[in-house]
Amino acid sequence: MKVIDANVIIHGRGLNEELVTVPEVIEELNSGKALQGLNSFQVESRECSQDSLEKVREKSSEINAKTSDTDEKLLALALDLQKPVFTDDKELQNLSLHLDAEIEGFLDDIPDEKLSWEMKCTRCGEKASKCGCGATPERKLSQRSSV
C-alpha cells in the first residue's frame, strides 16, 4: 500500500498496488487528464487522525515549511498507516524527512538532506518574532542537514 499525492495520480503509470489518499487530493483533481488518471487506478480515500495531523502541523510550523493543508493531511495519513508517501513535492518530502516518515519519489529522487527555514525581517534581518520594524518577514534557509 502507498499513500499517494495528486501528481502520482495525474502522471501515474505502472502502479499495481493498493493506493490510498486523503479526500482533499481527490478534490484537487479537476482537469480531464487528472480525472482520467484517477479512474485508471483503484484509489481509496481515507481521513487522517487528528493526533497525526497535529504532529505534522507542529513540525511544519517549527521548520517553516511551505506545505498545504492537503499535504499535511496526506503525511498524517501516511504516519497513521505507517506507509510511504509517494510524491515528488519537495516541500512535502522535506517535511516527511523531518518526521522520519518513509517517502518515495515518483519521477524524481528524494532529497538527501533536510532543510529548515526561519522567518526574518526584510528590513533589519532579525527573526520575525524579535523584530519590531513591522516589515513583512521572509523565509530564509537556516539549517541544512544530511539524511
Stockholm file with secondary structure:
# STOCKHOLM 1.0

chainA/1-147         MKVIDANVIIHGRGLNEELVTVPEVIEELNSGKALQGLNSFQVESRECSQDSLEKVREKSSEINAKTSDTDEKLLALALDLQKPVFTDDKELQNLSLHLDAEIEGFLDDIPDEKLSWEMKCTRCGEKASKCGCGATPERKLSQRSSV
#=GR chainA/1-147 SS CEEECHHHHHHCCSCCSCEEECHHHHHHCCSHHHHHHHHHSCEEECCCCHHHHHHHHHHHHHHTCCCCHHHHHHHHHHHHHTCCEECCCHHHHHHHHHTTCCEECSSSCCCSEEEEEEEEETTTCCBTTTCCSCCCEEEEEEEEEEC
#=GC SS_cons         CEEECHHHHHHCCSCCSCEEECHHHHHHCCSHHHHHHHHHSCEEECCCCHHHHHHHHHHHHHHTCCCCHHHHHHHHHHHHHTCCEECCCHHHHHHHHHTTCCEECSSSCCCSEEEEEEEEETTTCCBTTTCCSCCCEEEEEEEEEEC
//
